Amino acid sequence: MAEVLCLGILVSGRGSNLAAIAAQIEAGRLAARVGVVISDNPLAPALRIAAEKRLPKAVVERKAFPDKASFETEIAAILKAHQVDLVVLAGFMRLLGPLLTAEFPDRIINVHPALLPAFPGLNAQKQALDRGVKIAGCTVHFVNEIMDGGPIIAQAAVPVLPDDTEESLSARILEEEHRLLPEAIGRLAPILTLRR
Ligand code: GRF
């Protein structure tokens, strides 16, 4: 039997999407395994989650490299060493450059807390509230070099309630992210393992 989809998960912070993916795998609802978790932030709480779940992990700090290309070359080398099929950006706070996107064509996805193409970039939930939208949500999309700009894979809508704050709206969107991201990975898995 062919081995299940191997994920490389890139993080910078909290790691709740990493935990959601790992939980779905542990529950037998997602046929995948986490090959490696890579953080650009040595203090990311996501690294503690990786340690608790005994997932292989690495820290690659941007400041340890003279330029973005050599930073991404190191990340690509780690992903390849772990034979990663799909790279998942789960709160990775950097725009990828041409090196990584060329190394993993159509094999990098991201989760964003807005209904793209509306509200790309930082503070998407605040942007949505400030514009007064009535339907917010989240998007899983392929990653290219444009910020939150690649083709859309899946979306979930989240109604904005009259008394929503940035915190309350973000929390409800996050719940949907935790459902949508593992689901999208599951849908991509058969195609990506076939194309190995
Ligand atoms: C999520 O809201 C995700 O959409 C955005 O960054 C946040 C990461 O959260 N790209 P976490 O680190 O997975 O908890």
Residues whose N, C-alpha, C, O or C-beta is under 5 A from the ligand:
A	BS01	GRF	G13 R14 G15 S16 N17 L18 A90 G91 V111 H112 P113
